[in-house]
Amino acid sequence: MNKEKYENAILYFLKTVNNAHLGKVKLMELLYYLDFDHFEKYGTPVTGDTYYHKAAGPLSSQGDAILQEMKEKELIEIQVEYKYISKVAYNPNIFTSSEKEILQEVVEKWKHHSRTEIVEASHDEAPWVATRIDEAIPYALAYYRGKY
């Protein structure tokens, strides 16, 4: 797992998608789409985290810990009802050009969608359909989504 890219992806999403719809669930879904979209198109995830099949959608194994560490380092502020505010700018230089491309694609596709819409979308994809609750979602299932 690449912690620096993980933190900066979160900061990027908070800067570019921070709207009335962005809470914890949607943030976790955005990270899922970042990793699985990049894996599907380029063969590698961005953060390298493991995602698990959970009721609200794919959930990263390290998301909560990363968010807590970011709060403790004063990189973000966590408000009531899991709303996140970035306190620092993200570092675009740590991302490759393909990672920047997918970050931007994920934002453009999902920035105006609600939590419910993004959860429903992930539940219709092969990585979700092919796994059971609490099971790790293999990145290779991204190839069965057919996006790229």
N, CA, C and O atoms as a GROMACS GRO file, in nm:
protein
  592
    1MET      N    1   0.084  -0.118   0.000
    1MET     CA    2   0.000   0.000   0.000
    1MET      C    3   0.088   0.125   0.000
    1MET      O    4   0.189   0.130   0.071
    2ASN      N    5   0.051   0.223  -0.079
    2ASN     CA    6   0.126   0.348  -0.085
    2ASN      C    7   0.051   0.453  -0.004
    2ASN      O    8  -0.045   0.514  -0.051
    3LYS      N    9   0.097   0.473   0.119
    3LYS     CA   10   0.029   0.564   0.212
    3LYS      C   11   0.028   0.709   0.163
    3LYS      O   12  -0.071   0.780   0.179
    4GLU      N   13   0.138   0.753   0.104
    4GLU     CA   14   0.146   0.891   0.056
    4GLU      C   15   0.043   0.916  -0.056
    4GLU      O   16  -0.023   1.019  -0.057
    5LYS      N   17   0.031   0.821  -0.148
    5LYS     CA   18  -0.069   0.835  -0.254
    5LYS      C   19  -0.210   0.825  -0.196
    5LYS      O   20  -0.302   0.896  -0.240
    6TYR      N   21  -0.226   0.739  -0.099
    6TYR     CA   22  -0.356   0.722  -0.033
    6TYR      C   23  -0.402   0.856   0.027
    6TYR      O   24  -0.512   0.903   0.000
    7GLU      N   25  -0.315   0.916   0.109
    7GLU     CA   26  -0.349   1.043   0.173
    7GLU      C   27  -0.374   1.152   0.070
    7GLU      O   28  -0.469   1.230   0.084
    8ASN      N   29  -0.291   1.158  -0.032
    8ASN     CA   30  -0.307   1.264  -0.132
    8ASN      C   31  -0.429   1.241  -0.220
    8ASN      O   32  -0.489   1.338  -0.267
    9ALA      N   33  -0.468   1.118  -0.243
    9ALA     CA   34  -0.593   1.092  -0.316
    9ALA      C   35  -0.711   1.143  -0.234
    9ALA      O   36  -0.803   1.204  -0.288
   10ILE      N   37  -0.709   1.117  -0.104
   10ILE     CA   38  -0.815   1.168  -0.016
   10ILE      C   39  -0.819   1.320  -0.020
   10ILE      O   40  -0.926   1.379  -0.034
   11LEU      N   41  -0.704   1.384  -0.009
   11LEU     CA   42  -0.698   1.531  -0.014
   11LEU      C   43  -0.750   1.583  -0.148
   11LEU      O   44  -0.819   1.684  -0.153
   12TYR      N   45  -0.715   1.514  -0.256
   12TYR     CA   46  -0.762   1.552  -0.389
   12TYR      C   47  -0.915   1.544  -0.396
   12TYR      O   48  -0.981   1.636  -0.443
   13PHE      N   49  -0.970   1.432  -0.348
   13PHE     CA   50  -1.115   1.417  -0.351
   13PHE      C   51  -1.183   1.522  -0.264
   13PHE      O   52  -1.287   1.575  -0.303
   14LEU      N   53  -1.127   1.552  -0.149
   14LEU     CA   54  -1.188   1.654  -0.062
   14LEU      C   55  -1.185   1.791  -0.128
   14LEU      O   56  -1.277   1.871  -0.108
   15LYS      N   57  -1.083   1.818  -0.204
   15LYS     CA   58  -1.073   1.948  -0.272
   15LYS      C   59  -1.167   1.957  -0.392
   15LYS      O   60  -1.227   2.062  -0.416
   16THR      N   61  -1.179   1.848  -0.465
   16THR     CA   62  -1.252   1.855  -0.592
   16THR      C   63  -1.395   1.803  -0.587
   16THR      O   64  -1.474   1.832  -0.677
   17VAL      N   65  -1.431   1.726  -0.483
   17VAL     CA   66  -1.564   1.667  -0.476
   17VAL      C   67  -1.635   1.710  -0.349
   17VAL      O   68  -1.746   1.664  -0.323
   18ASN      N   69  -1.576   1.795  -0.270
   18ASN     CA   70  -1.634   1.829  -0.140
   18ASN      C   71  -1.764   1.906  -0.159
   18ASN      O   72  -1.765   2.028  -0.172
   19ASN      N   73  -1.871   1.831  -0.160
   19ASN     CA   74  -2.003   1.890  -0.176
   19ASN      C   75  -2.098   1.830  -0.074
   19ASN      O   76  -2.056   1.756   0.015
   20ALA      N   77  -2.222   1.861  -0.085
   20ALA     CA   78  -2.321   1.812   0.012
   20ALA      C   79  -2.331   1.660   0.014
   20ALA      O   80  -2.379   1.602   0.111
   21HIS      N   81  -2.285   1.594  -0.093
   21HIS     CA   82  -2.295   1.449  -0.103
   21HIS      C   83  -2.173   1.375  -0.052
   21HIS      O   84  -2.176   1.252  -0.046
   22LEU      N   85  -2.066   1.442  -0.014
   22LEU     CA   86  -1.941   1.373   0.019
   22LEU      C   87  -1.928   1.347   0.168
   22LEU      O   88  -1.892   1.435   0.246
   23GLY      N   89  -1.958   1.225   0.205
   23GLY     CA   90  -1.936   1.176   0.341
   23GLY      C   91  -1.843   1.057   0.334
   23GLY      O   92  -1.779   1.033   0.232
   24LYS      N   93  -1.836   0.983   0.442
   24LYS     CA   94  -1.743   0.870   0.450
   24LYS      C   95  -1.771   0.763   0.344
   24LYS      O   96  -1.678   0.715   0.279
   25VAL      N   97  -1.896   0.725   0.328
   25VAL     CA   98  -1.928   0.617   0.233
   25VAL      C   99  -1.888   0.657   0.092
   25VAL      O  100  -1.825   0.578   0.021
   26LYS      N  101  -1.924   0.776   0.050
   26LYS     CA  102  -1.890   0.819  -0.086
   26LYS      C  103  -1.739   0.831  -0.102
   26LYS      O  104  -1.686   0.796  -0.207
   27LEU      N  105  -1.669   0.880   0.000
   27LEU     CA  106  -1.523   0.890  -0.007
   27LEU      C  107  -1.461   0.752  -0.026
   27LEU      O  108  -1.369   0.736  -0.106
   28MET      N  109  -1.510   0.653   0.047
   28MET     CA  110  -1.458   0.516   0.032
   28MET      C  111  -1.489   0.461  -0.107
   28MET      O  112  -1.407   0.389  -0.165
   29GLU      N  113  -1.605   0.493  -0.161
   29GLU     CA  114  -1.640   0.450  -0.297
   29GLU      C  115  -1.549   0.516  -0.400
   29GLU      O  116  -1.509   0.452  -0.497
   30LEU      N  117  -1.516   0.643  -0.380
   30LEU     CA  118  -1.426   0.712  -0.473
   30LEU      C  119  -1.288   0.646  -0.473
   30LEU      O  120  -1.227   0.630  -0.579
   31LEU      N  121  -1.240   0.607  -0.356
   31LEU     CA  122  -1.111   0.537  -0.349
   31LEU      C  123  -1.118   0.403  -0.421
   31LEU      O  124  -1.024   0.364  -0.491
   32TYR      N  125  -1.229   0.333  -0.403
   32TYR     CA  126  -1.250   0.206  -0.475
   32TYR      C  127  -1.243   0.229  -0.626
   32TYR      O  128  -1.172   0.158  -0.697
   33TYR      N  129  -1.317   0.328  -0.675
   33TYR     CA  130  -1.318   0.354  -0.819
   33TYR      C  131  -1.179   0.397  -0.868
   33TYR      O  132  -1.138   0.358  -0.977
   34LEU      N  133  -1.109   0.475  -0.790
   34LEU     CA  134  -0.973   0.515  -0.828
   34LEU      C  135  -0.886   0.391  -0.847
   34LEU      O  136  -0.822   0.376  -0.952
   35ASP      N  137  -0.884   0.304  -0.748
   35ASP     CA  138  -0.799   0.186  -0.757
   35ASP      C  139  -0.843   0.088  -0.864
   35ASP      O  140  -0.760   0.038  -0.940
   36PHE      N  141  -0.972   0.058  -0.871
   36PHE     CA  142  -1.019  -0.041  -0.967
   36PHE      C  143  -1.020   0.012  -1.110
   36PHE      O  144  -0.993  -0.064  -1.204
   37ASP      N  145  -1.050   0.141  -1.130
   37ASP     CA  146  -1.043   0.198  -1.266
   37ASP      C  147  -0.899   0.198  -1.315
   37ASP      O  148  -0.872   0.162  -1.430
   38HIS      N  149  -0.806   0.237  -1.227
   38HIS     CA  150  -0.665   0.240  -1.268
   38HIS      C  151  -0.616   0.098  -1.294
   38HIS      O  152  -0.542   0.074  -1.390
   39PHE      N  153  -0.656   0.003  -1.211
   39PHE     CA  154  -0.615  -0.136  -1.231
   39PHE      C  155  -0.669  -0.188  -1.364
   39PHE      O  156  -0.597  -0.254  -1.440
   40GLU      N  157  -0.796  -0.159  -1.392
   40GLU     CA  158  -0.857  -0.208  -1.516
   40GLU      C  159  -0.787  -0.152  -1.640
   40GLU      O  160  -0.767  -0.224  -1.738
   41LYS      N  161  -0.750  -0.025  -1.634
   41LYS     CA  162  -0.691   0.038  -1.752
   41LYS      C  163  -0.540   0.018  -1.761
   41LYS      O  164  -0.487   0.005  -1.871
   42TYR      N  165  -0.470   0.016  -1.647
   42TYR     CA  166  -0.324   0.015  -1.649
   42TYR      C  167  -0.259  -0.104  -1.577
   42TYR      O  168  -0.137  -0.119  -1.580
   43GLY      N  169  -0.340  -0.189  -1.512
   43GLY     CA  170  -0.286  -0.310  -1.451
   43GLY      C  171  -0.234  -0.296  -1.309
   43GLY      O  172  -0.186  -0.394  -1.252
   44THR      N  173  -0.243  -0.176  -1.251
   44THR     CA  174  -0.200  -0.156  -1.112
   44THR      C  175  -0.297  -0.062  -1.042
   44THR      O  176  -0.351   0.030  -1.104
   45PRO      N  177  -0.320  -0.085  -0.912
   45PRO     CA  178  -0.402   0.010  -0.836
   45PRO      C  179  -0.318   0.132  -0.797
   45PRO      O  180  -0.195   0.128  -0.809
   46VAL      N  181  -0.381   0.238  -0.753
   46VAL     CA  182  -0.309   0.358  -0.710
   46VAL      C  183  -0.265   0.346  -0.564
   46VAL      O  184  -0.148   0.365  -0.533
   47THR      N  185  -0.358   0.315  -0.475
   47THR     CA  186  -0.323   0.308  -0.332
   47THR      C  187  -0.270   0.170  -0.294
   47THR      O  188  -0.188   0.159  -0.203
   48GLY      N  189  -0.316   0.066  -0.361
   48GLY     CA  190  -0.275  -0.069  -0.328
   48GLY      C  191  -0.349  -0.130  -0.211
   48GLY      O  192  -0.312  -0.238  -0.164
   49ASP      N  193  -0.451  -0.064  -0.161
   49ASP     CA  194  -0.528  -0.115  -0.047
   49ASP      C  195  -0.613  -0.235  -0.091
   49ASP      O  196  -0.637  -0.254  -0.210
   50THR      N  197  -0.656  -0.314   0.005
   50THR     CA  198  -0.748  -0.425  -0.018
   50THR      C  199  -0.889  -0.376   0.013
   50THR      O  200  -0.911  -0.307   0.112
   51TYR      N  201  -0.983  -0.411  -0.072
   51TYR     CA  202  -1.123  -0.371  -0.054
   51TYR      C  203  -1.206  -0.494  -0.020
   51TYR      O  204  -1.183  -0.603  -0.072
   52TYR      N  205  -1.304  -0.474   0.069
   52TYR     CA  206  -1.390  -0.582   0.114
   52TYR      C  207  -1.534  -0.555   0.078
   52TYR      O  208  -1.579  -0.440   0.076
   53HIS      N  209  -1.606  -0.660   0.048
   53HIS     CA  210  -1.748  -0.654   0.016
   53HIS      C  211  -1.823  -0.627   0.147
   53HIS      O  212  -1.828  -0.712   0.235
   54LYS      N  213  -1.881  -0.509   0.157
   54LYS     CA  214  -1.959  -0.469   0.275
   54LYS      C  215  -2.097  -0.423   0.229
   54LYS      O  216  -2.118  -0.397   0.110
   55ALA      N  217  -2.189  -0.413   0.321
   55ALA     CA  218  -2.327  -0.378   0.287
   55ALA      C  219  -2.339  -0.245   0.213
   55ALA      O  220  -2.420  -0.233   0.121
   56ALA      N  221  -2.259  -0.147   0.250
   56ALA     CA  222  -2.267  -0.015   0.186
   56ALA      C  223  -2.181  -0.005   0.061
   56ALA      O  224  -2.174   0.102   0.000
   57GLY      N  225  -2.116  -0.114   0.023
   57GLY     CA  226  -2.030  -0.113  -0.095
   57GLY      C  227  -1.890  -0.156  -0.061
   57GLY      O  228  -1.861  -0.192   0.053
   58PRO      N  229  -1.800  -0.153  -0.160
   58PRO     CA  230  -1.661  -0.190  -0.134
   58PRO      C  231  -1.599  -0.097  -0.030
   58PRO      O  232  -1.610   0.025  -0.041
   59LEU      N  233  -1.534  -0.156   0.070
   59LEU     CA  234  -1.474  -0.077   0.177
   59LEU      C  235  -1.325  -0.110   0.186
   59LEU      O  236  -1.287  -0.227   0.192
   60SER      N  237  -1.244  -0.007   0.186
   60SER     CA  238  -1.099  -0.027   0.195
   60SER      C  239  -1.061  -0.075   0.335
   60SER      O  240  -1.125  -0.038   0.434
   61SER      N  241  -0.959  -0.158   0.342
   61SER     CA  242  -0.919  -0.213   0.472
   61SER      C  243  -0.850  -0.109   0.559
   61SER      O  244  -0.854  -0.118   0.682
   62GLN      N  245  -0.787  -0.010   0.498
   62GLN     CA  246  -0.710   0.089   0.573
   62GLN      C  247  -0.772   0.228   0.578
   62GLN      O  248  -0.715   0.319   0.637
   63GLY      N  249  -0.888   0.245   0.516
   63GLY     CA  250  -0.950   0.377   0.507
   63GLY      C  251  -0.970   0.447   0.640
   63GLY      O  252  -0.932   0.563   0.656
   64ASP      N  253  -1.030   0.378   0.737
   64ASP     CA  254  -1.054   0.439   0.867
   64ASP      C  255  -0.923   0.478   0.936
   64ASP      O  256  -0.913   0.587   0.992
   65ALA      N  257  -0.824   0.390   0.931
   65ALA     CA  258  -0.696   0.418   0.996
   65ALA      C  259  -0.626   0.537   0.929
   65ALA      O  260  -0.569   0.622   0.997
   66ILE      N  261  -0.630   0.541   0.796
   66ILE     CA  262  -0.566   0.653   0.724
   66ILE      C  263  -0.635   0.784   0.759
   66ILE      O  264  -0.569   0.885   0.784
   67LEU      N  265  -0.768   0.784   0.761
   67LEU     CA  266  -0.842   0.907   0.796
   67LEU      C  267  -0.810   0.952   0.938
   67LEU      O  268  -0.793   1.071   0.963
   68GLN      N  269  -0.801   0.858   1.031
   68GLN     CA  270  -0.768   0.893   1.170
   68GLN      C  271  -0.627   0.951   1.179
   68GLN      O  272  -0.605   1.050   1.249
   69GLU      N  273  -0.532   0.889   1.110
   69GLU     CA  274  -0.394   0.941   1.109
   69GLU      C  275  -0.389   1.080   1.047
   69GLU      O  276  -0.317   1.168   1.096
   70MET      N  277  -0.464   1.101   0.940
   70MET     CA  278  -0.467   1.232   0.876
   70MET      C  279  -0.525   1.337   0.970
   70MET      O  280  -0.479   1.452   0.972
   71LYS      N  281  -0.624   1.298   1.048
   71LYS     CA  282  -0.681   1.390   1.147
   71LYS      C  283  -0.578   1.423   1.254
   71LYS      O  284  -0.561   1.540   1.290
   72GLU      N  285  -0.508   1.322   1.304
   72GLU     CA  286  -0.407   1.342   1.408
   72GLU      C  287  -0.291   1.428   1.358
   72GLU      O  288  -0.233   1.504   1.435
   73LYS      N  289  -0.257   1.417   1.231
   73LYS     CA  290  -0.150   1.498   1.171
   73LYS      C  291  -0.201   1.635   1.127
   73LYS      O  292  -0.127   1.715   1.071
   74GLU      N  293  -0.331   1.661   1.153
   74GLU     CA  294  -0.397   1.786   1.119
   74GLU      C  295  -0.397   1.815   0.968
   74GLU      O  296  -0.386   1.930   0.926
   75LEU      N  297  -0.410   1.707   0.890
   75LEU     CA  298  -0.422   1.722   0.745
   75LEU      C  299  -0.568   1.740   0.705
   75LEU      O  300  -0.599   1.802   0.603
   76ILE      N  301  -0.657   1.685   0.788
   76ILE     CA  302  -0.801   1.698   0.764
   76ILE      C  303  -0.872   1.725   0.895
   76ILE      O  304  -0.817   1.706   1.004
   77GLU      N  305  -0.993   1.772   0.881
   77GLU     CA  306  -1.082   1.789   0.996
   77GLU      C  307  -1.203   1.701   0.971
   77GLU      O  308  -1.258   1.699   0.861
   78ILE      N  309  -1.244   1.628   1.073
   78ILE     CA  310  -1.363   1.543   1.060
   78ILE      C  311  -1.475   1.610   1.137
   78ILE      O  312  -1.466   1.631   1.258
   79GLN      N  313  -1.581   1.644   1.064
   79GLN     CA  314  -1.694   1.710   1.125
   79GLN      C  315  -1.804   1.609   1.158
   79GLN      O  316  -1.791   1.491   1.128
   80VAL      N  317  -1.908   1.657   1.217
   80VAL     CA  318  -2.022   1.573   1.252
   80VAL      C  319  -2.073   1.501   1.128
   80VAL      O  320  -2.070   1.555   1.018
   81GLU      N  321  -2.120   1.379   1.146
   81GLU     CA  322  -2.177   1.298   1.039
   81GLU      C  323  -2.074   1.262   0.932
   81GLU      O  324  -2.109   1.248   0.815
   82TYR      N  325  -1.951   1.249   0.972
   82TYR     CA  326  -1.844   1.206   0.881
   82TYR      C  327  -1.828   1.294   0.759
   82TYR      O  328  -1.817   1.244   0.647
   83LYS      N  329  -1.827   1.423   0.780
   83LYS     CA  330  -1.794   1.517   0.673
   83LYS      C  331  -1.647   1.554   0.692
   83LYS      O  332  -1.603   1.580   0.804
   84TYR      N  333  -1.574   1.557   0.585
   84TYR     CA  334  -1.430   1.580   0.592
   84TYR      C  335  -1.392   1.710   0.523
   84TYR      O  336  -1.444   1.744   0.417
   85ILE      N  337  -1.300   1.783   0.586
   85ILE     CA  338  -1.249   1.908   0.532
   85ILE      C  339  -1.097   1.896   0.526
   85ILE      O  340  -1.033   1.865   0.627
   86SER      N  341  -1.038   1.922   0.408
   86SER     CA  342  -0.892   1.917   0.400
   86SER      C  343  -0.836   2.046   0.459
   86SER      O  344  -0.890   2.155   0.440
   87LYS      N  345  -0.725   2.031   0.530
   87LYS     CA  346  -0.659   2.146   0.591
   87LYS      C  347  -0.529   2.180   0.519
   87LYS      O  348  -0.465   2.281   0.548
   88VAL      N  349  -0.490   2.095   0.426
   88VAL     CA  350  -0.369   2.116   0.345
   88VAL      C  351  -0.401   2.080   0.201
   88VAL      O  352  -0.500   2.011   0.173
   89ALA      N  353  -0.319   2.126   0.110
   89ALA     CA  354  -0.336   2.092  -0.031
   89ALA      C  355  -0.275   1.955  -0.059
   89ALA      O  356  -0.182   1.911   0.008
   90TYR      N  357  -0.329   1.888  -0.158
   90TYR     CA  358  -0.271   1.760  -0.198
   90TYR      C  359  -0.145   1.786  -0.282
   90TYR      O  360  -0.128   1.895  -0.336
   91ASN      N  361  -0.058   1.686  -0.292
   91ASN     CA  362   0.065   1.697  -0.368
   91ASN      C  363   0.048   1.624  -0.501
   91ASN      O  364   0.055   1.501  -0.503
   92PRO      N  365   0.027   1.694  -0.612
   92PRO     CA  366   0.006   1.627  -0.739
   92PRO      C  367   0.131   1.557  -0.792
   92PRO      O  368   0.121   1.470  -0.878
   93ASN      N  369   0.247   1.594  -0.742
   93ASN     CA  370   0.372   1.539  -0.794
   93ASN      C  371   0.397   1.393  -0.758
   93ASN      O  372   0.484   1.329  -0.816
   94ILE      N  373   0.323   1.340  -0.662
   94ILE     CA  374   0.346   1.200  -0.625
   94ILE      C  375   0.271   1.103  -0.715
   94ILE      O  376   0.295   0.982  -0.711
   95PHE      N  377   0.180   1.155  -0.796
   95PHE     CA  378   0.102   1.070  -0.885
   95PHE      C  379   0.164   1.063  -1.025
   95PHE      O  380   0.218   1.162  -1.074
   96THR      N  381   0.155   0.947  -1.087
   96THR     CA  382   0.198   0.933  -1.226
   96THR      C  383   0.095   1.000  -1.315
   96THR      O  384  -0.013   1.037  -1.267
   97SER      N  385   0.125   1.016  -1.441
   97SER     CA  386   0.029   1.078  -1.532
   97SER      C  387  -0.097   0.994  -1.545
   97SER      O  388  -0.207   1.049  -1.553
   98SER      N  389  -0.084   0.861  -1.546
   98SER     CA  390  -0.204   0.776  -1.555
   98SER      C  391  -0.288   0.786  -1.429
   98SER      O  392  -0.411   0.782  -1.436
   99GLU      N  393  -0.223   0.797  -1.313
   99GLU     CA  394  -0.297   0.811  -1.188
   99GLU      C  395  -0.371   0.944  -1.182
   99GLU      O  396  -0.485   0.950  -1.134
  100LYS      N  397  -0.308   1.051  -1.230
  100LYS     CA  398  -0.376   1.181  -1.237
  100LYS      C  399  -0.496   1.174  -1.331
  100LYS      O  400  -0.601   1.232  -1.303
  101GLU      N  401  -0.479   1.104  -1.441
  101GLU     CA  402  -0.588   1.088  -1.537
  101GLU      C  403  -0.708   1.019  -1.472
  101GLU      O  404  -0.821   1.065  -1.488
  102ILE      N  405  -0.685   0.911  -1.399
  102ILE     CA  406  -0.794   0.838  -1.336
  102ILE      C  407  -0.855   0.916  -1.220
  102ILE      O  408  -0.976   0.915  -1.201
  103LEU      N  409  -0.771   0.985  -1.143
  103LEU     CA  410  -0.825   1.073  -1.037
  103LEU      C  411  -0.926   1.170  -1.096
  103LEU      O  412  -1.037   1.186  -1.044
  104GLN      N  413  -0.887   1.234  -1.206
  104GLN     CA  414  -0.975   1.333  -1.270
  104GLN      C  415  -1.100   1.266  -1.326
  104GLN      O  416  -1.210   1.321  -1.314
  105GLU      N  417  -1.085   1.149  -1.389
  105GLU     CA  418  -1.201   1.079  -1.443
  105GLU      C  419  -1.301   1.041  -1.333
  105GLU      O  420  -1.422   1.058  -1.350
  106VAL      N  421  -1.250   0.992  -1.222
  106VAL     CA  422  -1.337   0.952  -1.111
  106VAL      C  423  -1.413   1.074  -1.058
  106VAL      O  424  -1.533   1.066  -1.032
  107VAL      N  425  -1.343   1.184  -1.043
  107VAL     CA  426  -1.408   1.306  -0.995
  107VAL      C  427  -1.515   1.352  -1.093
  107VAL      O  428  -1.628   1.381  -1.053
  108GLU      N  429  -1.480   1.360  -1.220
  108GLU     CA  430  -1.577   1.408  -1.319
  108GLU      C  431  -1.701   1.319  -1.324
  108GLU      O  432  -1.813   1.369  -1.340
  109LYS      N  433  -1.681   1.189  -1.312
  109LYS     CA  434  -1.795   1.098  -1.320
  109LYS      C  435  -1.883   1.106  -1.196
  109LYS      O  436  -2.006   1.100  -1.209
  110TRP      N  437  -1.824   1.118  -1.076
  110TRP     CA  438  -1.900   1.099  -0.953
  110TRP      C  439  -1.924   1.224  -0.868
  110TRP      O  440  -1.996   1.215  -0.769
  111LYS      N  441  -1.867   1.337  -0.902
  111LYS     CA  442  -1.873   1.452  -0.811
  111LYS      C  443  -2.015   1.501  -0.782
  111LYS      O  444  -2.040   1.556  -0.675
  112HIS      N  445  -2.106   1.482  -0.873
  112HIS     CA  446  -2.242   1.532  -0.851
  112HIS      C  447  -2.340   1.421  -0.811
  112HIS      O  448  -2.460   1.447  -0.794
  113HIS      N  449  -2.291   1.300  -0.795
  113HIS     CA  450  -2.379   1.189  -0.756
  113HIS      C  451  -2.387   1.177  -0.605
  113HIS      O  452  -2.293   1.210  -0.533
  114SER      N  453  -2.499   1.129  -0.560
  114SER     CA  454  -2.520   1.110  -0.416
  114SER      C  455  -2.454   0.981  -0.369
  114SER      O  456  -2.410   0.899  -0.449
  115ARG      N  457  -2.448   0.967  -0.239
  115ARG     CA  458  -2.398   0.844  -0.177
  115ARG      C  459  -2.475   0.724  -0.229
  115ARG      O  460  -2.416   0.622  -0.264
  116THR      N  461  -2.606   0.735  -0.233
  116THR     CA  462  -2.691   0.625  -0.277
  116THR      C  463  -2.662   0.587  -0.422
  116THR      O  464  -2.655   0.468  -0.454
  117GLU      N  465  -2.644   0.684  -0.507
  117GLU     CA  466  -2.618   0.656  -0.649
  117GLU      C  467  -2.485   0.585  -0.670
  117GLU      O  468  -2.477   0.492  -0.749
  118ILE      N  469  -2.382   0.628  -0.599
  118ILE     CA  470  -2.251   0.565  -0.617
  118ILE      C  471  -2.250   0.425  -0.556
  118ILE      O  472  -2.184   0.335  -0.609
  119VAL      N  473  -2.320   0.406  -0.446
  119VAL     CA  474  -2.330   0.272  -0.385
  119VAL      C  475  -2.405   0.178  -0.479
  119VAL      O  476  -2.362   0.066  -0.502
  120GLU      N  477  -2.517   0.224  -0.533
  120GLU     CA  478  -2.594   0.140  -0.627
  120GLU      C  479  -2.512   0.103  -0.749
  120GLU      O  480  -2.520  -0.009  -0.798
  121ALA      N  481  -2.432   0.196  -0.799
  121ALA     CA  482  -2.348   0.169  -0.916
  121ALA      C  483  -2.244   0.061  -0.884
  121ALA      O  484  -2.224  -0.031  -0.964
  122SER      N  485  -2.179   0.070  -0.770
  122SER     CA  486  -2.078  -0.030  -0.736
  122SER      C  487  -2.142  -0.167  -0.713
  122SER      O  488  -2.078  -0.269  -0.736
  123HIS      N  489  -2.266  -0.169  -0.667
  123HIS     CA  490  -2.335  -0.297  -0.643
  123HIS      C  491  -2.374  -0.367  -0.773
  123HIS      O  492  -2.406  -0.486  -0.772
  124ASP      N  493  -2.373  -0.294  -0.884
  124ASP     CA  494  -2.406  -0.352  -1.014
  124ASP      C  495  -2.283  -0.403  -1.089
  124ASP      O  496  -2.297  -0.458  -1.198
  125GLU      N  497  -2.165  -0.387  -1.032
  125GLU     CA  498  -2.042  -0.425  -1.102
  125GLU      C  499  -1.994  -0.564  -1.062
  125GLU      O  500  -2.025  -0.613  -0.953
  126ALA      N  501  -1.917  -0.626  -1.151
  126ALA     CA  502  -1.865  -0.761  -1.129
  126ALA      C  503  -1.789  -0.777  -0.998
  126ALA      O  504  -1.808  -0.879  -0.932
  127PRO      N  505  -1.704  -0.683  -0.956
  127PRO     CA  506  -1.633  -0.703  -0.830
  127PRO      C  507  -1.726  -0.722  -0.710
  127PRO      O  508  -1.695  -0.796  -0.618
  128TRP      N  509  -1.839  -0.655  -0.713
  128TRP     CA  510  -1.936  -0.667  -0.604
  128TRP      C  511  -2.018  -0.795  -0.620
  128TRP      O  512  -2.035  -0.871  -0.524
  129VAL      N  513  -2.068  -0.818  -0.739
  129VAL     CA  514  -2.156  -0.931  -0.766
  129VAL      C  515  -2.084  -1.064  -0.743
  129VAL      O  516  -2.145  -1.160  -0.696
  130ALA      N  517  -1.957  -1.071  -0.775
  130ALA     CA  518  -1.882  -1.197  -0.769
  130ALA      C  519  -1.825  -1.229  -0.630
  130ALA      O  520  -1.762  -1.333  -0.612
  131THR      N  521  -1.847  -1.141  -0.532
  131THR     CA  522  -1.795  -1.166  -0.398
  131THR      C  523  -1.908  -1.167  -0.296
  131THR      O  524  -2.019  -1.122  -0.323
  132ARG      N  525  -1.877  -1.220  -0.179
  132ARG     CA  526  -1.975  -1.226  -0.070
  132ARG      C  527  -1.938  -1.127   0.040
  132ARG      O  528  -1.827  -1.076   0.043
  133ILE      N  529  -2.031  -1.102   0.129
  133ILE     CA  530  -2.009  -1.008   0.239
  133ILE      C  531  -1.883  -1.047   0.316
  133ILE      O  532  -1.860  -1.164   0.345
  134ASP      N  533  -1.802  -0.948   0.347
  134ASP     CA  534  -1.675  -0.959   0.420
  134ASP      C  535  -1.562  -1.025   0.341
  134ASP      O  536  -1.453  -1.042   0.395
  135GLU      N  537  -1.585  -1.061   0.218
  135GLU     CA  538  -1.481  -1.122   0.135
  135GLU      C  539  -1.398  -1.012   0.068
  135GLU      O  540  -1.451  -0.909   0.027
  136ALA      N  541  -1.267  -1.035   0.057
  136ALA     CA  542  -1.181  -0.942  -0.015
  136ALA      C  543  -1.219  -0.943  -0.163
  136ALA      O  544  -1.250  -1.048  -0.219
  137ILE      N  545  -1.217  -0.827  -0.225
  137ILE     CA  546  -1.252  -0.814  -0.366
  137ILE      C  547  -1.122  -0.814  -0.448
  137ILE      O  548  -1.043  -0.720  -0.439
  138PRO      N  549  -1.099  -0.918  -0.527
  138PRO     CA  550  -0.976  -0.924  -0.608
  138PRO      C  551  -0.975  -0.814  -0.715
  138PRO      O  552  -1.076  -0.789  -0.782
  139TYR      N  553  -0.861  -0.750  -0.730
  139TYR     CA  554  -0.850  -0.646  -0.833
  139TYR      C  555  -0.878  -0.701  -0.972
  139TYR      O  556  -0.930  -0.629  -1.057
  140ALA      N  557  -0.846  -0.826  -0.997
  140ALA     CA  558  -0.865  -0.884  -1.130
  140ALA      C  559  -1.011  -0.880  -1.175
  140ALA      O  560  -1.039  -0.884  -1.295
  141LEU      N  561  -1.104  -0.871  -1.081
  141LEU     CA  562  -1.245  -0.861  -1.119
  141LEU      C  563  -1.276  -0.728  -1.190
  141LEU      O  564  -1.381  -0.714  -1.253
  142ALA      N  565  -1.186  -0.633  -1.179
  142ALA     CA  566  -1.205  -0.505  -1.251
  142ALA      C  567  -1.213  -0.528  -1.400
  142ALA      O  568  -1.281  -0.453  -1.470
  143TYR      N  569  -1.145  -0.629  -1.450
  143TYR     CA  570  -1.146  -0.657  -1.594
  143TYR      C  571  -1.284  -0.701  -1.645
  143TYR      O  572  -1.310  -0.697  -1.765
  144TYR      N  573  -1.370  -0.742  -1.554
  144TYR     CA  574  -1.504  -0.787  -1.594
  144TYR      C  575  -1.606  -0.674  -1.592
  144TYR      O  576  -1.723  -0.696  -1.621
  145ARG      N  577  -1.562  -0.553  -1.557
  145ARG     CA  578  -1.653  -0.438  -1.558
  145ARG      C  579  -1.671  -0.387  -1.700
  145ARG      O  580  -1.776  -0.333  -1.733
  146GLY      N  581  -1.569  -0.402  -1.784
  146GLY     CA  582  -1.580  -0.363  -1.924
  146GLY      C  583  -1.575  -0.214  -1.950
  146GLY      O  584  -1.619  -0.171  -2.056
  147LYS      N  585  -1.524  -0.134  -1.856
  147LYS     CA  586  -1.518   0.010  -1.877
  147LYS      C  587  -1.412   0.047  -1.981
  147LYS      O  588  -1.436   0.130  -2.068
  148TYR      N  589  -1.294  -0.015  -1.970
  148TYR     CA  590  -1.186   0.019  -2.062
  148TYR      C  591  -1.170  -0.093  -2.163
  148TYR      O  592  -1.084  -0.085  -2.250
   0.00000   0.00000   0.00000
